Amino acid sequence: MAGAPSRIVRPHPAAMPSSSSLPTPSPFKPQDASASTGLPPAVEPRPAPRSLSELFWSFTWLALQGFGGVLAVVQRELVEKRRWMTNEEFVEDWAVAQILPGPNVVNLSIMIGDRHFGWRGALVAIAGMLTLPLLVVLALAVAYTSFSSLPAVAGALRGMGAVAAGLVAGVGCKLAAPLVRHPLGPWMCGAIALAAFAGMALLRVPLAWILLVVGGAACVLTWRRLEAPRP
C-alpha cells in the first residue's frame, strides 16, 4: 500500500557473532605488515662508510694494526667488524688486488674507496693507508738502527714473525670457507690451492708464473662451469 511505513527487519540476537567468538591476534605472533600489504619484506641496508673522514680513519686504524702482516687485520676489520663486505666479496676483491701491480692492501683500499665515493674515496683511502703508517715506520726505523744490536730486540722481532705466520694461517682457513659454494666445488678448489702452495713453497716458482698458470687455469675452469647449461 502506498504511503505505508517500511518495516525495519532486525537480526535475531542468536545470529549476531559475539565478541568472544571473534578471532583475536595472538600477542606472541606479531602481524607481518608485508604479508597484509603484499609487499616484499624490507631489506636491511648494508653498512658502509658514511663520510670521507670515516673512510680515512678506518683505513688509518687498519694500517696501524698491520704489524707482521695486514691480511688478517683487513679481513677482520672489513668483514667481521665493520661488515662493509661479505666474506665472499672479500675473497673476490682480494684475488683482484693480488694480481694487480703494487701492494695488495693498497689496491684493495683503492677499490673500496672508489666503490663508495668514486675517485675521491680512492684517494682518501690510499691516504689513510699510507700517511700515519709512513710516519710510524720512519720512527721505528730510526729506533731500530739504534737498538738492533741488542739480543732482546732481535728475539722480539723473531717472535713477531711467528705470530704473523699464525695470523696468516688463520686467515687462510677463514678464506677457505666460502670455497664450499664455489662453482668448481670444494675438491677442485682444494686441488688448485694445493697446486699454488706446492709451486710457491716447495718448487719456489716465481709468483708471476703461479698467477699466470694456476690462476689462469682456475679462471678458465670457473668460466666454463658458469657457462655450462644447467639441466
Phi, psi and omega in degrees: 000134182292139177088354181284140180294140179289146183268128180272121180265121179259135178293149179291142181302331182288336181277346181276133179289135178280162180294334180285337182273348179285139180289137180247138179294138180284136179291343182269351180235086180297143181288136179273121182293328180290331179289325181282328181267345181081005180273152177293151180297148182292136180266130180293129183295147179288133174300142182207157176298133185275341182205169178293326178294320176296321177297318181297309184288333176295314179286332175294313178295324178296315182290326180291341178270354190275046176283122177085002181142121188266351183299314180297321181290319181298314181296319181291318184289314187278327185262308188275320185271302184273337178058038175285342178207160176276171179295324178294317178296324179295319179298317180293315180293323179293325177295320177293317179295333181290323185271350178278150177291145180107173179298139185297315185289331176291318176299319179295319179296322177296318180297316182290317178298318178293327180295326185261325186228013179074208184295331177295319178295323178298316179293319180293320181295316180290329175293320177295327180288332192246336191292290181294319176302327178296318178295321179294318180296319178296318178295319179292325178296319177296318179293324182292322178296336181272330186239011183293336181283349180284134179298327181295323180292316178298319178294323178295320179294322177294322177295322177294329176296321177294321178295319179297320178297320178294322179295316180295321178295320178295319179293326177300321177294322179292320181288341179282342182298315180294345181292346177297326180263012180288147180302331180281344182090159185293326183290315178294319177297321177296322178294319179295317178297320178295321178296319178295319179295317180295320180294325183275313188272324185263311183272349179057041177285140177302148184299325181298320180289324178296316179294323182288313186277299184291315179295320177296320177296320179296320179295318181294317180296319179293319179297317179293324178292321179289327180279345182293134179292137181272138180291000000 
